[in-house]
């Protein structure tokens, strides 16, 4: 892969690289541990490699509108 010399990093570039890194990390965690812990339909769940989903804890609904902001 050829590296580019860039003068600045845009918000979109950071978002794109972050999404890719999270995806790759989730795949690696699933391969290593056999499960990943994610938020799904208002719950924190453990998703196993066989597709089984185990509910761990219900999320607080009053904070449902919050989103992740990368600094």
PDB file of N, CA, C and O in Angstrom:
ATOM      1  N   UNK A   1       0.845  -1.173   0.000  1.00  0.00           N
ATOM      2  CA  UNK A   1       0.000   0.000   0.000  1.00  0.00           C
ATOM      3  C   UNK A   1       0.893   1.240   0.000  1.00  0.00           C
ATOM      4  O   UNK A   1       1.809   1.361   0.813  1.00  0.00           O
ATOM      5  N   UNK A   2       0.618   2.131  -0.899  1.00  0.00           N
ATOM      6  CA  UNK A   2       1.397   3.351  -1.036  1.00  0.00           C
ATOM      7  C   UNK A   2       0.913   4.402  -0.047  1.00  0.00           C
ATOM      8  O   UNK A   2      -0.286   4.664   0.049  1.00  0.00           O
ATOM      9  N   UNK A   3       1.832   4.997   0.678  1.00  0.00           N
ATOM     10  CA  UNK A   3       1.481   6.055   1.623  1.00  0.00           C
ATOM     11  C   UNK A   3       1.466   7.392   0.911  1.00  0.00           C
ATOM     12  O   UNK A   3       2.322   7.698   0.080  1.00  0.00           O
ATOM     13  N   UNK A   4       0.443   8.189   1.275  1.00  0.00           N
ATOM     14  CA  UNK A   4       0.336   9.525   0.705  1.00  0.00           C
ATOM     15  C   UNK A   4       0.822  10.539   1.719  1.00  0.00           C
ATOM     16  O   UNK A   4       0.642  10.363   2.924  1.00  0.00           O
ATOM     17  N   UNK A   5       1.438  11.597   1.230  1.00  0.00           N
ATOM     18  CA  UNK A   5       1.795  12.715   2.108  1.00  0.00           C
ATOM     19  C   UNK A   5       0.615  13.666   2.109  1.00  0.00           C
ATOM     20  O   UNK A   5       0.216  14.187   1.067  1.00  0.00           O
ATOM     21  N   UNK A   6       0.059  13.886   3.300  1.00  0.00           N
ATOM     22  CA  UNK A   6      -1.080  14.789   3.402  1.00  0.00           C
ATOM     23  C   UNK A   6      -0.744  15.933   4.346  1.00  0.00           C
ATOM     24  O   UNK A   6       0.070  15.787   5.258  1.00  0.00           O
ATOM     25  N   UNK A   7      -1.376  17.061   4.114  1.00  0.00           N
ATOM     26  CA  UNK A   7      -1.107  18.245   4.913  1.00  0.00           C
ATOM     27  C   UNK A   7      -2.022  18.355   6.117  1.00  0.00           C
ATOM     28  O   UNK A   7      -1.690  19.035   7.088  1.00  0.00           O
ATOM     29  N   UNK A   8      -3.174  17.694   6.066  1.00  0.00           N
ATOM     30  CA  UNK A   8      -4.125  17.777   7.179  1.00  0.00           C
ATOM     31  C   UNK A   8      -4.935  16.483   7.229  1.00  0.00           C
ATOM     32  O   UNK A   8      -4.952  15.707   6.274  1.00  0.00           O
ATOM     33  N   UNK A   9      -5.595  16.272   8.342  1.00  0.00           N
ATOM     34  CA  UNK A   9      -6.468  15.112   8.510  1.00  0.00           C
ATOM     35  C   UNK A   9      -7.885  15.639   8.718  1.00  0.00           C
ATOM     36  O   UNK A   9      -8.149  16.383   9.662  1.00  0.00           O
ATOM     37  N   UNK A  10      -8.771  15.253   7.843  1.00  0.00           N
ATOM     38  CA  UNK A  10     -10.151  15.739   7.940  1.00  0.00           C
ATOM     39  C   UNK A  10     -10.956  14.861   8.896  1.00  0.00           C
ATOM     40  O   UNK A  10     -10.557  13.748   9.239  1.00  0.00           O
ATOM     41  N   UNK A  11     -12.086  15.390   9.306  1.00  0.00           N
ATOM     42  CA  UNK A  11     -13.007  14.664  10.182  1.00  0.00           C
ATOM     43  C   UNK A  11     -13.484  13.384   9.499  1.00  0.00           C
ATOM     44  O   UNK A  11     -13.616  12.345  10.146  1.00  0.00           O
ATOM     45  N   UNK A  12     -13.743  13.457   8.192  1.00  0.00           N
ATOM     46  CA  UNK A  12     -14.187  12.284   7.441  1.00  0.00           C
ATOM     47  C   UNK A  12     -13.111  11.201   7.385  1.00  0.00           C
ATOM     48  O   UNK A  12     -13.420  10.012   7.464  1.00  0.00           O
ATOM     49  N   UNK A  13     -11.853  11.608   7.250  1.00  0.00           N
ATOM     50  CA  UNK A  13     -10.755  10.641   7.217  1.00  0.00           C
ATOM     51  C   UNK A  13     -10.648   9.911   8.552  1.00  0.00           C
ATOM     52  O   UNK A  13     -10.443   8.698   8.588  1.00  0.00           O
ATOM     53  N   UNK A  14     -10.786  10.644   9.633  1.00  0.00           N
ATOM     54  CA  UNK A  14     -10.723  10.036  10.967  1.00  0.00           C
ATOM     55  C   UNK A  14     -11.886   9.075  11.160  1.00  0.00           C
ATOM     56  O   UNK A  14     -11.701   7.974  11.678  1.00  0.00           O
ATOM     57  N   UNK A  15     -13.075   9.477  10.751  1.00  0.00           N
ATOM     58  CA  UNK A  15     -14.254   8.617  10.886  1.00  0.00           C
ATOM     59  C   UNK A  15     -14.087   7.338  10.070  1.00  0.00           C
ATOM     60  O   UNK A  15     -14.400   6.250  10.555  1.00  0.00           O
ATOM     61  N   UNK A  16     -13.603   7.457   8.849  1.00  0.00           N
ATOM     62  CA  UNK A  16     -13.416   6.291   7.983  1.00  0.00           C
ATOM     63  C   UNK A  16     -12.395   5.318   8.574  1.00  0.00           C
ATOM     64  O   UNK A  16     -12.642   4.114   8.623  1.00  0.00           O
ATOM     65  N   UNK A  17     -11.270   5.827   9.015  1.00  0.00           N
ATOM     66  CA  UNK A  17     -10.226   4.969   9.597  1.00  0.00           C
ATOM     67  C   UNK A  17     -10.698   4.349  10.899  1.00  0.00           C
ATOM     68  O   UNK A  17     -10.367   3.199  11.190  1.00  0.00           O
ATOM     69  N   UNK A  18     -11.470   5.093  11.691  1.00  0.00           N
ATOM     70  CA  UNK A  18     -11.988   4.572  12.955  1.00  0.00           C
ATOM     71  C   UNK A  18     -12.957   3.428  12.713  1.00  0.00           C
ATOM     72  O   UNK A  18     -12.881   2.397  13.382  1.00  0.00           O
ATOM     73  N   UNK A  19     -13.870   3.601  11.760  1.00  0.00           N
ATOM     74  CA  UNK A  19     -14.819   2.526  11.435  1.00  0.00           C
ATOM     75  C   UNK A  19     -14.085   1.266  11.000  1.00  0.00           C
ATOM     76  O   UNK A  19     -14.424   0.164  11.430  1.00  0.00           O
ATOM     77  N   UNK A  20     -13.089   1.428  10.155  1.00  0.00           N
ATOM     78  CA  UNK A  20     -12.318   0.281   9.666  1.00  0.00           C
ATOM     79  C   UNK A  20     -11.585  -0.399  10.823  1.00  0.00           C
ATOM     80  O   UNK A  20     -11.564  -1.627  10.906  1.00  0.00           O
ATOM     81  N   UNK A  21     -10.988   0.387  11.710  1.00  0.00           N
ATOM     82  CA  UNK A  21     -10.259  -0.172  12.852  1.00  0.00           C
ATOM     83  C   UNK A  21     -11.193  -0.924  13.801  1.00  0.00           C
ATOM     84  O   UNK A  21     -10.848  -2.003  14.284  1.00  0.00           O
ATOM     85  N   UNK A  22     -12.380  -0.356  14.073  1.00  0.00           N
ATOM     86  CA  UNK A  22     -13.345  -1.027  14.948  1.00  0.00           C
ATOM     87  C   UNK A  22     -13.806  -2.342  14.326  1.00  0.00           C
ATOM     88  O   UNK A  22     -13.930  -3.351  15.020  1.00  0.00           O
ATOM     89  N   UNK A  23     -14.063  -2.329  13.007  1.00  0.00           N
ATOM     90  CA  UNK A  23     -14.495  -3.545  12.318  1.00  0.00           C
ATOM     91  C   UNK A  23     -13.417  -4.633  12.394  1.00  0.00           C
ATOM     92  O   UNK A  23     -13.708  -5.786  12.710  1.00  0.00           O
ATOM     93  N   UNK A  24     -12.183  -4.254  12.103  1.00  0.00           N
ATOM     94  CA  UNK A  24     -11.084  -5.213  12.142  1.00  0.00           C
ATOM     95  C   UNK A  24     -10.853  -5.725  13.561  1.00  0.00           C
ATOM     96  O   UNK A  24     -10.553  -6.903  13.758  1.00  0.00           O
ATOM     97  N   UNK A  25     -10.993  -4.844  14.543  1.00  0.00           N
ATOM     98  CA  UNK A  25     -10.846  -5.255  15.939  1.00  0.00           C
ATOM     99  C   UNK A  25     -11.930  -6.224  16.363  1.00  0.00           C
ATOM    100  O   UNK A  25     -11.660  -7.179  17.092  1.00  0.00           O
ATOM    101  N   UNK A  26     -13.160  -5.988  15.912  1.00  0.00           N
ATOM    102  CA  UNK A  26     -14.267  -6.887  16.244  1.00  0.00           C
ATOM    103  C   UNK A  26     -14.052  -8.265  15.625  1.00  0.00           C
ATOM    104  O   UNK A  26     -14.323  -9.284  16.262  1.00  0.00           O
ATOM    105  N   UNK A  27     -13.571  -8.296  14.399  1.00  0.00           N
ATOM    106  CA  UNK A  27     -13.292  -9.578  13.740  1.00  0.00           C
ATOM    107  C   UNK A  27     -12.183 -10.317  14.474  1.00  0.00           C
ATOM    108  O   UNK A  27     -12.282 -11.524  14.699  1.00  0.00           O
ATOM    109  N   UNK A  28     -11.136  -9.609  14.845  1.00  0.00           N
ATOM    110  CA  UNK A  28     -10.028 -10.231  15.564  1.00  0.00           C
ATOM    111  C   UNK A  28     -10.471 -10.739  16.935  1.00  0.00           C
ATOM    112  O   UNK A  28     -10.080 -11.830  17.349  1.00  0.00           O
ATOM    113  N   UNK A  29     -11.289  -9.945  17.643  1.00  0.00           N
ATOM    114  CA  UNK A  29     -11.793 -10.367  18.955  1.00  0.00           C
ATOM    115  C   UNK A  29     -12.680 -11.602  18.834  1.00  0.00           C
ATOM    116  O   UNK A  29     -12.601 -12.507  19.665  1.00  0.00           O
ATOM    117  N   UNK A  30     -13.525 -11.642  17.800  1.00  0.00           N
ATOM    118  CA  UNK A  30     -14.396 -12.801  17.590  1.00  0.00           C
ATOM    119  C   UNK A  30     -13.551 -14.043  17.322  1.00  0.00           C
ATOM    120  O   UNK A  30     -13.845 -15.117  17.845  1.00  0.00           O
ATOM    121  N   UNK A  31     -12.510 -13.904  16.516  1.00  0.00           N
ATOM    122  CA  UNK A  31     -11.636 -15.042  16.213  1.00  0.00           C
ATOM    123  C   UNK A  31     -10.869 -15.503  17.450  1.00  0.00           C
ATOM    124  O   UNK A  31     -10.689 -16.704  17.655  1.00  0.00           O
ATOM    125  N   UNK A  32     -10.420 -14.566  18.267  1.00  0.00           N
ATOM    126  CA  UNK A  32      -9.613 -14.892  19.438  1.00  0.00           C
ATOM    127  C   UNK A  32     -10.449 -15.411  20.600  1.00  0.00           C
ATOM    128  O   UNK A  32     -10.126 -16.443  21.188  1.00  0.00           O
ATOM    129  N   UNK A  33     -11.525 -14.698  20.931  1.00  0.00           N
ATOM    130  CA  UNK A  33     -12.321 -15.011  22.120  1.00  0.00           C
ATOM    131  C   UNK A  33     -13.550 -15.860  21.838  1.00  0.00           C
ATOM    132  O   UNK A  33     -14.062 -16.531  22.734  1.00  0.00           O
ATOM    133  N   UNK A  34     -14.021 -15.834  20.613  1.00  0.00           N
ATOM    134  CA  UNK A  34     -15.246 -16.552  20.290  1.00  0.00           C
ATOM    135  C   UNK A  34     -16.494 -15.723  20.543  1.00  0.00           C
ATOM    136  O   UNK A  34     -17.604 -16.219  20.354  1.00  0.00           O
ATOM    137  N   UNK A  35     -16.344 -14.476  20.966  1.00  0.00           N
ATOM    138  CA  UNK A  35     -17.476 -13.579  21.185  1.00  0.00           C
ATOM    139  C   UNK A  35     -17.005 -12.132  21.200  1.00  0.00           C
ATOM    140  O   UNK A  35     -15.817 -11.849  21.358  1.00  0.00           O
ATOM    141  N   UNK A  36     -17.968 -11.216  21.030  1.00  0.00           N
ATOM    142  CA  UNK A  36     -17.723  -9.784  21.205  1.00  0.00           C
ATOM    143  C   UNK A  36     -18.865  -9.224  22.039  1.00  0.00           C
ATOM    144  O   UNK A  36     -19.975  -9.755  22.010  1.00  0.00           O
ATOM    145  N   UNK A  37     -18.601  -8.167  22.772  1.00  0.00           N
ATOM    146  CA  UNK A  37     -19.624  -7.488  23.562  1.00  0.00           C
ATOM    147  C   UNK A  37     -19.984  -6.204  22.823  1.00  0.00           C
ATOM    148  O   UNK A  37     -19.126  -5.369  22.536  1.00  0.00           O
ATOM    149  N   UNK A  38     -21.288  -6.065  22.520  1.00  0.00           N
ATOM    150  CA  UNK A  38     -21.768  -4.916  21.747  1.00  0.00           C
ATOM    151  C   UNK A  38     -23.078  -4.407  22.332  1.00  0.00           C
ATOM    152  O   UNK A  38     -23.700  -5.071  23.161  1.00  0.00           O
ATOM    153  N   UNK A  39     -23.489  -3.219  21.891  1.00  0.00           N
ATOM    154  CA  UNK A  39     -24.827  -2.708  22.203  1.00  0.00           C
ATOM    155  C   UNK A  39     -25.728  -3.131  21.059  1.00  0.00           C
ATOM    156  O   UNK A  39     -25.396  -2.936  19.890  1.00  0.00           O
ATOM    157  N   UNK A  40     -26.887  -3.720  21.404  1.00  0.00           N
ATOM    158  CA  UNK A  40     -27.805  -4.230  20.377  1.00  0.00           C
ATOM    159  C   UNK A  40     -29.234  -4.124  20.880  1.00  0.00           C
ATOM    160  O   UNK A  40     -29.600  -4.739  21.881  1.00  0.00           O
ATOM    161  N   UNK A  41     -30.047  -3.331  20.167  1.00  0.00           N
ATOM    162  CA  UNK A  41     -31.464  -3.175  20.475  1.00  0.00           C
ATOM    163  C   UNK A  41     -31.735  -2.827  21.940  1.00  0.00           C
ATOM    164  O   UNK A  41     -32.603  -3.424  22.576  1.00  0.00           O
ATOM    165  N   UNK A  42     -30.983  -1.854  22.469  1.00  0.00           N
ATOM    166  CA  UNK A  42     -31.208  -1.375  23.826  1.00  0.00           C
ATOM    167  C   UNK A  42     -30.579  -2.222  24.920  1.00  0.00           C
ATOM    168  O   UNK A  42     -30.844  -1.997  26.101  1.00  0.00           O
ATOM    169  N   UNK A  43     -29.761  -3.180  24.554  1.00  0.00           N
ATOM    170  CA  UNK A  43     -29.104  -4.059  25.520  1.00  0.00           C
ATOM    171  C   UNK A  43     -27.610  -4.128  25.244  1.00  0.00           C
ATOM    172  O   UNK A  43     -27.173  -3.964  24.105  1.00  0.00           O
ATOM    173  N   UNK A  44     -26.830  -4.370  26.290  1.00  0.00           N
ATOM    174  CA  UNK A  44     -25.434  -4.772  26.131  1.00  0.00           C
ATOM    175  C   UNK A  44     -25.502  -6.289  26.018  1.00  0.00           C
ATOM    176  O   UNK A  44     -26.026  -6.964  26.903  1.00  0.00           O
ATOM    177  N   UNK A  45     -24.963  -6.821  24.912  1.00  0.00           N
ATOM    178  CA  UNK A  45     -25.067  -8.255  24.661  1.00  0.00           C
ATOM    179  C   UNK A  45     -23.704  -8.854  24.351  1.00  0.00           C
ATOM    180  O   UNK A  45     -22.780  -8.158  23.928  1.00  0.00           O
ATOM    181  N   UNK A  46     -23.602 -10.146  24.568  1.00  0.00           N
ATOM    182  CA  UNK A  46     -22.424 -10.913  24.161  1.00  0.00           C
ATOM    183  C   UNK A  46     -22.839 -11.712  22.938  1.00  0.00           C
ATOM    184  O   UNK A  46     -23.701 -12.586  23.022  1.00  0.00           O
ATOM    185  N   UNK A  47     -22.220 -11.408  21.795  1.00  0.00           N
ATOM    186  CA  UNK A  47     -22.535 -12.094  20.547  1.00  0.00           C
ATOM    187  C   UNK A  47     -21.459 -13.151  20.306  1.00  0.00           C
ATOM    188  O   UNK A  47     -20.281 -12.829  20.152  1.00  0.00           O
ATOM    189  N   UNK A  48     -21.876 -14.405  20.276  1.00  0.00           N
ATOM    190  CA  UNK A  48     -20.954 -15.528  20.115  1.00  0.00           C
ATOM    191  C   UNK A  48     -20.725 -15.836  18.638  1.00  0.00           C
ATOM    192  O   UNK A  48     -21.535 -15.474  17.785  1.00  0.00           O
ATOM    193  N   UNK A  49     -19.624 -16.501  18.351  1.00  0.00           N
ATOM    194  CA  UNK A  49     -19.269 -16.808  16.968  1.00  0.00           C
ATOM    195  C   UNK A  49     -20.274 -17.740  16.297  1.00  0.00           C
ATOM    196  O   UNK A  49     -20.357 -17.770  15.069  1.00  0.00           O
ATOM    197  N   UNK A  50     -21.040 -18.500  17.080  1.00  0.00           N
ATOM    198  CA  UNK A  50     -22.060 -19.387  16.501  1.00  0.00           C
ATOM    199  C   UNK A  50     -23.372 -18.652  16.221  1.00  0.00           C
ATOM    200  O   UNK A  50     -24.341 -19.266  15.776  1.00  0.00           O
ATOM    201  N   UNK A  51     -23.411 -17.322  16.484  1.00  0.00           N
ATOM    202  CA  UNK A  51     -24.589 -16.519  16.219  1.00  0.00           C
ATOM    203  C   UNK A  51     -25.498 -16.322  17.426  1.00  0.00           C
ATOM    204  O   UNK A  51     -26.425 -15.514  17.385  1.00  0.00           O
ATOM    205  N   UNK A  52     -25.232 -17.061  18.499  1.00  0.00           N
ATOM    206  CA  UNK A  52     -26.026 -16.935  19.720  1.00  0.00           C
ATOM    207  C   UNK A  52     -25.786 -15.561  20.355  1.00  0.00           C
ATOM    208  O   UNK A  52     -24.648 -15.100  20.444  1.00  0.00           O
ATOM    209  N   UNK A  53     -26.874 -14.912  20.796  1.00  0.00           N
ATOM    210  CA  UNK A  53     -26.771 -13.598  21.441  1.00  0.00           C
ATOM    211  C   UNK A  53     -27.265 -13.722  22.874  1.00  0.00           C
ATOM    212  O   UNK A  53     -28.389 -14.160  23.120  1.00  0.00           O
ATOM    213  N   UNK A  54     -26.414 -13.333  23.813  1.00  0.00           N
ATOM    214  CA  UNK A  54     -26.717 -13.431  25.249  1.00  0.00           C
ATOM    215  C   UNK A  54     -26.854 -12.018  25.817  1.00  0.00           C
ATOM    216  O   UNK A  54     -25.902 -11.239  25.783  1.00  0.00           O
ATOM    217  N   UNK A  55     -28.034 -11.691  26.337  1.00  0.00           N
ATOM    218  CA  UNK A  55     -28.246 -10.368  26.934  1.00  0.00           C
ATOM    219  C   UNK A  55     -27.516 -10.288  28.267  1.00  0.00           C
ATOM    220  O   UNK A  55     -27.573 -11.208  29.083  1.00  0.00           O
ATOM    221  N   UNK A  56     -26.825  -9.164  28.471  1.00  0.00           N
ATOM    222  CA  UNK A  56     -26.074  -8.973  29.705  1.00  0.00           C
ATOM    223  C   UNK A  56     -26.728  -7.911  30.599  1.00  0.00           C
ATOM    224  O   UNK A  56     -26.932  -8.136  31.792  1.00  0.00           O
ATOM    225  N   UNK A  57     -27.054  -6.755  30.010  1.00  0.00           N
ATOM    226  CA  UNK A  57     -27.632  -5.670  30.800  1.00  0.00           C
ATOM    227  C   UNK A  57     -28.411  -4.726  29.890  1.00  0.00           C
ATOM    228  O   UNK A  57     -27.968  -4.403  28.788  1.00  0.00           O
ATOM    229  N   UNK A  58     -29.575  -4.289  30.364  1.00  0.00           N
ATOM    230  CA  UNK A  58     -30.384  -3.329  29.622  1.00  0.00           C
ATOM    231  C   UNK A  58     -29.754  -1.945  29.739  1.00  0.00           C
ATOM    232  O   UNK A  58     -29.329  -1.529  30.817  1.00  0.00           O
ATOM    233  N   UNK A  59     -29.701  -1.246  28.617  1.00  0.00           N
ATOM    234  CA  UNK A  59     -29.147   0.102  28.615  1.00  0.00           C
ATOM    235  C   UNK A  59     -30.160   1.080  29.201  1.00  0.00           C
ATOM    236  O   UNK A  59     -31.370   0.890  29.080  1.00  0.00           O
ATOM    237  N   UNK A  60     -29.652   2.114  29.828  1.00  0.00           N
ATOM    238  CA  UNK A  60     -30.479   3.166  30.399  1.00  0.00           C
ATOM    239  C   UNK A  60     -31.091   3.972  29.256  1.00  0.00           C
ATOM    240  O   UNK A  60     -30.360   4.555  28.455  1.00  0.00           O
ATOM    241  N   UNK A  61     -32.410   4.011  29.168  1.00  0.00           N
ATOM    242  CA  UNK A  61     -33.088   4.658  28.048  1.00  0.00           C
ATOM    243  C   UNK A  61     -32.927   6.168  28.023  1.00  0.00           C
ATOM    244  O   UNK A  61     -33.022   6.771  26.954  1.00  0.00           O
ATOM    245  N   UNK A  62     -32.686   6.795  29.160  1.00  0.00           N
ATOM    246  CA  UNK A  62     -32.571   8.256  29.165  1.00  0.00           C
ATOM    247  C   UNK A  62     -31.306   8.729  28.473  1.00  0.00           C
ATOM    248  O   UNK A  62     -31.194   9.909  28.142  1.00  0.00           O
ATOM    249  N   UNK A  63     -30.348   7.834  28.247  1.00  0.00           N
ATOM    250  CA  UNK A  63     -29.120   8.196  27.542  1.00  0.00           C
ATOM    251  C   UNK A  63     -29.080   7.601  26.128  1.00  0.00           C
ATOM    252  O   UNK A  63     -28.017   7.534  25.512  1.00  0.00           O
ATOM    253  N   UNK A  64     -30.207   7.181  25.631  1.00  0.00           N
ATOM    254  CA  UNK A  64     -30.273   6.539  24.321  1.00  0.00           C
ATOM    255  C   UNK A  64     -29.937   7.442  23.155  1.00  0.00           C
ATOM    256  O   UNK A  64     -29.584   6.954  22.082  1.00  0.00           O
ATOM    257  N   UNK A  65     -30.036   8.738  23.337  1.00  0.00           N
ATOM    258  CA  UNK A  65     -29.779   9.675  22.242  1.00  0.00           C
ATOM    259  C   UNK A  65     -28.293  10.037  22.124  1.00  0.00           C
ATOM    260  O   UNK A  65     -27.914  10.754  21.198  1.00  0.00           O
ATOM    261  N   UNK A  66     -27.470   9.570  23.015  1.00  0.00           N
ATOM    262  CA  UNK A  66     -26.047   9.906  23.001  1.00  0.00           C
ATOM    263  C   UNK A  66     -25.338   9.149  21.886  1.00  0.00           C
ATOM    264  O   UNK A  66     -25.744   8.048  21.516  1.00  0.00           O
ATOM    265  N   UNK A  67     -24.281   9.745  21.356  1.00  0.00           N
ATOM    266  CA  UNK A  67     -23.477   9.062  20.361  1.00  0.00           C
ATOM    267  C   UNK A  67     -22.007   9.212  20.726  1.00  0.00           C
ATOM    268  O   UNK A  67     -21.634  10.082  21.513  1.00  0.00           O
ATOM    269  N   UNK A  68     -21.184   8.358  20.147  1.00  0.00           N
ATOM    270  CA  UNK A  68     -19.752   8.370  20.425  1.00  0.00           C
ATOM    271  C   UNK A  68     -19.113   9.496  19.620  1.00  0.00           C
ATOM    272  O   UNK A  68     -19.358   9.634  18.422  1.00  0.00           O
ATOM    273  N   UNK A  69     -18.296  10.294  20.289  1.00  0.00           N
ATOM    274  CA  UNK A  69     -17.560  11.370  19.629  1.00  0.00           C
ATOM    275  C   UNK A  69     -16.083  11.122  19.866  1.00  0.00           C
ATOM    276  O   UNK A  69     -15.643  11.023  21.011  1.00  0.00           O
ATOM    277  N   UNK A  70     -15.319  11.023  18.797  1.00  0.00           N
ATOM    278  CA  UNK A  70     -13.886  10.785  18.900  1.00  0.00           C
ATOM    279  C   UNK A  70     -13.164  12.120  18.956  1.00  0.00           C
ATOM    280  O   UNK A  70     -13.325  12.960  18.070  1.00  0.00           O
ATOM    281  N   UNK A  71     -12.364  12.313  20.003  1.00  0.00           N
ATOM    282  CA  UNK A  71     -11.601  13.561  20.136  1.00  0.00           C
ATOM    283  C   UNK A  71     -10.274  13.452  19.438  1.00  0.00           C
ATOM    284  O   UNK A  71      -9.495  14.405  19.442  1.00  0.00           O
TER     285      UNK A  71
END
